[in-house]
Amino acid sequence: MTGILPRARSEIVTAATLIEQTGGMRMRLGRTARLAAAAFTGVLAATAGCAGSSGSESSTGSAPPTRTLTAAPEGEGHPVAAWPTYGRDFARTGVATGVAPVGGSGPLRVSWRANLDGAVYGQPLLVGTLVIAATENDSIYALDAATGKVVWRTQVGTPVPLADLPCGDIDPLGITGTPVYDAANGLVYAVAESSGYHHVLLGVSVANGTVEVQRDIPTPDGQPRYDQQRPGLAIEDGRVYVAFGGLYGDCGPYRGSVVGIPLSGSGAMVSYVVPTSREGAVWGTAGPVIGPNGTLYVSVGNGSVTSTAFDGSDSVTALSPTLKQVGIFAPSSWYDDSKNDADLGSTQPVLLASGMLLADGKSGTAYLVSAAHLGGVGGQVAQASVCSAYGGAAVAGSTVYEPCDQGGMAAISTAGNKIQVLWRGPGSAAGSPVVGGGAVWVTDYAAGTLYELDPATGKTRYSVSLGTPLPHFASLSMTGSHAYLGTMEGVVAVAGA
């Protein structure tokens, strides 16, 4: 692609980067980064953290099988990541590892705030000693995790003002979906919406922000003006997977889709378009969920309901790595759900260690289905009323934590292939939950508050005002003794005492 990003800019301020600029080999830089990453984990664990005792989670059974990013081959030296993608792994479990145990012995506090050039809607990535954040101003930043200072910044496009869009609620519209980091090549991948309604895949070096991959993505429905890239990106089978829905307001003739682009940026793309005549958005913030056999699971929004023949909307759709449909589930009520905007598209399918999958959405009814055999229309094993869910869910063992838009997030037991609500969190905390250090973490994004909850009861141990507004469905990344959140102004880091 030419002409869209003529002059990507990087502001480079690290000594390690200067080594590479003056002839140091990437392997040398990577070794430094790996050592720094190990030191970073130790420092964060030793500094003031979210204090407490037990690090066990409030669930039974083992964790579901998860696909994670490929580790860097020995000698290549790219930094390791504590949080390389939305939800930390490609199953989108939202469970942090290596987090200091908490137990309620000290309050939370804001460590630093970084005001960037736009809102950060995605989860920050945690790579080595860096916090990677992408903004709605089409910038990608690397921040020092200990201080929040800018290490490098790369401007990758010109965002689209809301006034130039047919509908929507983000102004300007730039990078919205959570990026993804590949430790095998040291690149951070993001999709920027740029002037002219271009959706552009960028791969930037985590070492210094240099753009190494750049490719225009023709949205498969042929309606780029009406398409929005909100879900987190995923990597599988040598490709970056990018999902598309519509703008807020569902204007125009868009259709939901998923695209797979080779990690190199060159070569044939694969794609899937929801087989409805209109809408069918793939817009859940977590992005495609990848099962242990490489199957991609996506939730799909309401369709056009021009006929009573099932059109693939209001569904959980299973796709092969080449994006061929290999399974589908939809409620028997899919037609009425689509007519009333009460579909499953508002949160991701949740994979369970039992081999089942939990799907919840706008209607408030949760469905339990077999991940291997989704069962088609009405193929659920169990269903129950839970809550209207928006954002990204988390899962630890047989317990699912759904982000409820009213009445507080829900902890749900799926033991014995039954759906049972165990507890509800603070009524105003509608953000996307994360599990770590023996606690459940959730935001009240309207008030800009972070809560630490007891995993057994859902009671609030501590809360902290972040002092800055948060985007809808806000969630966090965790490592050591710190949590990092994207805000409407940049990034905020939170620690305990």
Disulfide bonds with the S-S distance in Angstrom:
Cys167-Cys251 2.05
Cys387-Cys404 2.02
